[in-house]
C-alpha cells in the first residue's frame, strides 16, 4: 500500500514539474506596460510651436503582447495640443511573445528587435542615420 501511494505521489510530482516546464510564466512582464519614445519632431505654425513626441507602447499579457502608438503634443499655444495628440490603442495589434534567458522575441514585430530584458529593464534597438541605437522602454506610459 505504501509503495502505491509513493508511486502516485512521484507520478503527480513528475506531471506538475513537466507542466511547469512546458508553460513557463513570465510573471515580471505579464500585466506590465512599457513605452519608448521613438520620435520627436517640431511643428511651427503662425500662432504656436509644438513638440510632437511619438511613443511605442507594449502591453504584456500571459499569451500575447499588444502593440500600439501614441503621440503627445507640447505646444506654446495649449489649445493646439488636442489637435496633435493621438492614441492608436483601438488599432493595437497583438503578437505572441516568448522569453529565452534575457532575449525577448515578439513574433512578427521586428521594428525594434532584438529586445533584451535585464532585470526589470526592457531594451530594443532602432536605426538612426544608418546606425543602430539602443531604445529604452520604460515601465508605464
Secondary structure as UniProt FT lines:
FT   HELIX           2..22
FT   TURN            27..31
FT   STRAND          33..44
FT   STRAND          49..60
FT   STRAND          65..75
FT   HELIX           78..80
FT   HELIX           81..84
FT   STRAND          86..87
FT   HELIX           89..91
FT   STRAND          93..95
FT   STRAND          97..100
FT   TURN            101..102
FT   STRAND          103..106
FT   TURN            107..108
FT   TURN            111..112
FT   STRAND          115..118
FT   TURN            119..120
FT   STRAND          121..128
FT   TURN            129..130
FT   STRAND          131..139
//
